[in-house]
Amino acid sequence: MFAAYAARFDRDHPLNALELGDRPEPEAPGPDWTVVHVRAASLNHHDLWSLRGVGLGAEALPMTLGCDAAGVDEDGNEVLVHSVIGATGHGVGPTERRSLLSEKYQGTFAERVTVPRWNVLPKPAELSFEEAACLPTAWLTAYRMLFTNAGVRPGDTVLVQGAGGGVATAAIVLGAAAGLRMLVTSRDAAKRERAVALGAEAAFEAGARLPRRVDAVLETVGAATWSHSVKSLRPGGTLVISGATSGQAPTSAELNRIFFLELRVVGSTMGGRDELAALASFCAAKGVRPVIDTVLPLERAGEGFARMAAGEQFGKIVLTV
């Protein structure tokens, strides 16, 4: 079957490690696994990190990339794939370490993918395959950050650092739909304008002083925005971090401010199957749709990777099969 996969690692030029071509048909590791015929899959920065060799060992190569997918199961049902394997023991050993598709098990950038049956959910009829394929990683991460870990309520103010990425755009749309007052930062004027069009109350230059302190900050950028994130919080506010695309070592950790103002710093990773089901239901009921930057056939996956690596996208890049 045709697939996009990591054939090697290249830390400095990750696109050189990407290859497109035939891969073996997926095999089920056990009786509780099933095959999903992929119709659409979306890119994440996780895929670029895999090409650099982060979180993926050489013994796993070649590895089909991709965490997210929507498709059709063996019975012809339209389904959504939850990409976290091993979190509950369903379909794998009860003590197996949690991983994402494309880390230990082959990923979704292929015509077919094998997953535990427990990881397959019904796709809402209201969402297209392309829209549904955006949910399991970036949108689920944003959903968990907002509604599970930030502790915010309708009317609260939330700052999202770095408009344009998949998690950031998801947070803007989901937060606005839930009655939160969303503020956004970006170095790019066009991205700030688009963020406001998506429902952000206001958008600011990166590092700009905000008109008021916020109840929560959603942080995925890391070192470049960390100090600004901490300084933007009201006393007792919450900083939720799910990534560090600009690096994990800020010049100042702002420890004095964190303890003196009794700020909460909460780590957040992905989300559970029940949260994914709730997210899909929320999107269907409220008319919320993932922001899609580009849709490309799987054969042109390299173009999608290049666009993401350059930081040119606003929203998700989706590959169709």
C-alpha positions in Angstrom: 0.0 0.0 0.0 1.1 3.6 -0.5 2.4 5.5 2.5 4.4 8.5 3.7 7.1 7.3 6.1 10.3 8.1 7.9 13.1 6.2 6.2 15.9 7.7 8.3 16.5 10.6 10.6 17.9 14.1 9.7 17.9 16.5 12.7 18.8 19.6 10.6 16.9 18.8 7.4 14.0 16.6 8.4 12.3 16.7 5.0 15.2 14.7 3.7 14.2 11.8 5.9 10.7 11.6 4.4 9.9 9.1 1.7 6.8 8.2 -0.2 6.1 4.7 -1.6 5.0 1.2 -1.0 4.8 -0.2 2.5 3.6 -3.6 3.8 -0.1 -4.1 4.6 -0.7 -3.5 8.3 -0.9 -6.5 10.5 -3.0 -6.7 13.7 -0.9 -7.4 16.8 -3.8 -9.1 18.5 -7.5 -10.1 18.2 -8.7 -6.8 19.6 -7.3 -4.8 16.7 -9.0 -3.8 13.5 -8.1 -2.2 10.2 -9.3 1.3 9.2 -9.3 2.4 5.6 -8.0 5.9 5.8 -9.9 8.7 4.0 -8.1 11.7 5.5 -5.2 12.3 7.9 -3.8 15.5 9.2 -0.2 16.7 9.9 1.2 17.6 13.3 4.5 19.0 14.4 5.0 15.5 15.9 5.6 14.2 12.4 8.4 16.7 11.9 10.0 15.7 15.2 9.8 12.1 14.2 11.8 12.8 11.1 14.4 14.4 13.3 14.6 11.3 15.4 12.9 12.7 18.5 10.8 10.1 20.3 11.5 7.5 17.7 14.3 4.9 17.8 16.3 3.8 14.8 15.1 0.2 15.4 11.5 1.4 14.5 12.4 2.5 11.0 10.9 2.6 8.5 7.9 4.1 10.3 4.7 5.3 8.6 4.1 8.8 10.0 0.8 10.3 11.1 -1.2 10.3 14.3 -4.7 11.5 13.1 -7.1 9.7 10.8 -10.7 9.5 9.8 -11.9 6.7 7.5 -14.0 3.6 7.2 -13.9 0.5 9.4 -14.1 -3.2 8.3 -17.9 -3.0 8.5 -18.2 0.1 6.3 -18.9 2.5 9.2 -17.4 6.0 9.0 -15.0 6.3 12.0 -12.6 8.6 13.8 -9.3 7.2 15.2 -8.1 8.0 18.7 -4.3 8.1 18.3 -3.2 7.3 21.9 -2.2 3.6 22.3 -1.6 1.9 25.6 -3.2 4.5 27.9 -5.8 2.0 29.2 -4.7 -1.5 28.3 -7.4 -1.9 25.7 -6.0 -3.9 22.8 -2.5 -3.9 24.4 -0.9 -5.1 27.6 -2.3 -3.4 30.7 1.2 -2.1 31.6 2.2 -1.0 28.1 3.7 2.5 28.1 1.5 5.1 26.4 2.5 6.1 22.8 1.0 7.8 19.8 0.5 6.1 16.5 3.7 6.4 14.5 5.9 5.9 17.6 5.6 2.2 18.3 2.9 1.3 15.9 2.7 2.3 12.3 0.9 5.6 11.6 -2.0 7.0 9.5 -0.3 8.4 6.4 -1.2 5.3 4.5 -4.1 3.7 2.7 -4.8 1.6 5.8 -3.9 1.6 9.5 -4.3 -1.0 12.2 -5.5 0.2 15.7 -7.2 -1.4 18.8 -10.9 -1.6 18.3 -11.3 0.6 21.5 -9.6 3.4 19.6 -12.2 3.6 16.9 -15.1 6.0 17.4 -18.1 6.9 15.2 -17.5 9.9 13.0 -20.2 12.5 13.4 -22.2 12.7 10.1 -22.0 16.5 10.3 -18.2 16.5 9.8 -16.4 15.6 6.6 -13.5 13.1 6.7 -11.1 16.0 6.3 -12.6 17.9 9.2 -12.8 14.8 11.5 -9.2 14.0 10.8 -8.1 17.3 12.4 -9.6 16.4 15.8 -7.6 13.5 17.4 -4.3 15.4 18.2 -4.3 19.2 17.9 -8.0 19.8 18.5 -8.1 17.2 21.3 -5.1 18.8 22.9 -6.8 22.2 22.8 -10.0 20.8 24.2 -8.2 19.2 27.1 -6.2 22.3 27.8 -9.3 24.5 27.9 -12.0 22.4 29.4 -10.1 20.0 31.6 -6.9 21.7 32.8 -7.4 25.5 32.6 -10.3 25.6 35.0 -12.0 28.4 33.1 -15.7 29.2 32.8 -17.7 31.2 30.3 -16.8 34.8 30.5 -13.2 34.2 31.6 -10.3 35.5 29.6 -7.8 33.2 28.0 -4.6 34.1 26.2 -3.4 31.8 23.4 0.2 32.3 22.4 1.2 32.0 18.8 -1.8 32.1 16.5 -1.7 29.9 13.4 -0.8 26.5 14.6 -3.3 23.7 14.9 -3.6 23.8 18.7 -3.8 27.6 18.8 -6.5 27.9 16.1 -8.5 25.0 17.7 -8.3 26.8 21.1 -9.6 30.1 19.6 -12.6 28.4 17.9 -13.5 26.1 20.8 -13.1 28.9 23.4 -15.1 31.4 21.5 -17.9 28.8 21.0 -17.9 28.1 24.7 -18.3 31.7 25.7 -14.7 32.5 26.7 -13.0 35.8 25.9 -10.0 34.7 23.8 -6.9 36.9 23.3 -4.2 35.9 20.9 -0.6 36.8 20.1 1.3 36.5 16.8 4.3 38.1 15.1 2.3 37.9 11.8 -0.3 40.6 11.2 -2.3 38.5 8.7 -2.5 35.7 11.3 -3.7 38.1 14.0 -6.4 39.3 11.6 -7.5 35.8 10.8 -7.6 34.9 14.6 -10.0 37.7 15.2 -12.2 36.5 12.3 -12.3 33.1 14.0 -13.7 34.5 17.2 -10.8 36.0 19.2 -11.7 39.2 21.0 -8.4 40.8 20.2 -5.0 39.9 18.8 -1.6 41.4 19.7 2.0 41.4 18.7 4.1 38.7 20.4 5.2 40.0 23.8 2.9 43.0 23.7 1.4 44.3 27.0 -2.2 43.2 27.3 -5.1 45.5 28.3 -5.8 43.3 31.3 -4.5 40.2 33.1 -6.0 36.9 32.0 -7.4 34.0 33.9 -5.5 31.4 31.9 -2.8 31.1 29.2 -2.5 28.3 26.7 1.2 27.8 26.0 2.6 25.7 23.1 5.5 28.0 22.0 7.8 27.6 25.0 11.0 29.5 25.6 10.1 32.5 23.3 6.8 33.3 25.0 7.2 31.8 28.5 8.0 35.1 30.4 5.2 36.9 28.7 2.8 34.1 29.5 3.6 34.2 33.2 3.5 38.0 33.3 0.1 38.1 31.6 -1.7 36.0 34.3 -3.8 37.5 37.1 -3.0 36.3 40.7 -4.1 32.7 41.0 -4.3 32.2 37.3 -3.3 29.1 35.4 -0.7 28.5 32.7 -1.4 25.3 30.7 1.5 24.1 28.6 1.4 21.3 26.0 4.4 22.0 23.9 7.6 24.0 23.4 8.2 24.5 19.7 10.6 27.4 20.3 12.7 25.5 22.9 12.3 24.2 26.4 14.7 26.6 28.2 13.4 30.1 28.7 15.9 32.8 29.7 13.8 33.4 32.9 11.6 30.9 34.6 9.8 33.7 36.5 9.9 31.6 39.6 9.4 34.6 42.0 6.3 35.7 40.1 4.9 32.1 40.0 5.1 31.5 43.8 4.3 35.1 44.9 1.1 35.3 42.8 0.3 31.7 43.5 0.1 30.9 39.8 -0.7 27.3 38.6 1.5 25.7 35.9 -0.2 22.6 34.5 1.2 20.2 31.9 -1.2 18.8 29.4 -0.8 16.0 26.8 -3.3 15.0 24.2 -6.6 13.7 25.7 -8.7 10.6 26.5 -11.1 8.7 24.3 -14.0 10.1 26.2 -12.7 13.7 25.7 -12.4 13.0 21.9 -16.0 11.7 21.8 -17.1 14.9 23.7 -15.1 17.1 21.3 -16.7 15.5 18.3 -20.1 15.9 19.8 -19.4 19.5 20.6 -18.3 20.3 17.1 -21.4 18.6 15.6 -23.9 20.3 18.0 -22.4 23.8 17.9 -21.5 23.9 14.2 -17.8 24.2 15.1 -15.5 23.1 12.3 -11.8 22.7 12.3 -9.8 25.3 10.6 -8.1 23.7 7.5 -5.2 25.5 5.8 -4.6 23.1 3.0 -5.9 19.8 1.6 -3.5 17.7 -0.4 -3.5 14.1 -1.7 -1.2 11.7 0.1 1.1 11.6 -2.9 1.9 15.3 -2.3 2.6 14.9 1.4 6.1 16.5 0.9 4.5 19.8 0.1 2.4 19.7 3.2 5.5 18.9 5.4 7.4 21.8 3.8 4.6 24.2 4.4 4.4 23.2 8.1 8.1 23.3 8.5 8.2 26.8 7.2 5.4 27.9 9.6 3.3 29.1 6.7 0.0 27.4 7.6 -3.0 28.8 9.5 -4.9 25.8 10.8 -4.5 22.2 9.8 -2.8 20.6 6.8 -4.8 17.5 5.7 -3.8 14.6 3.4 -6.5 12.7 1.6 -6.4 9.1 0.5 
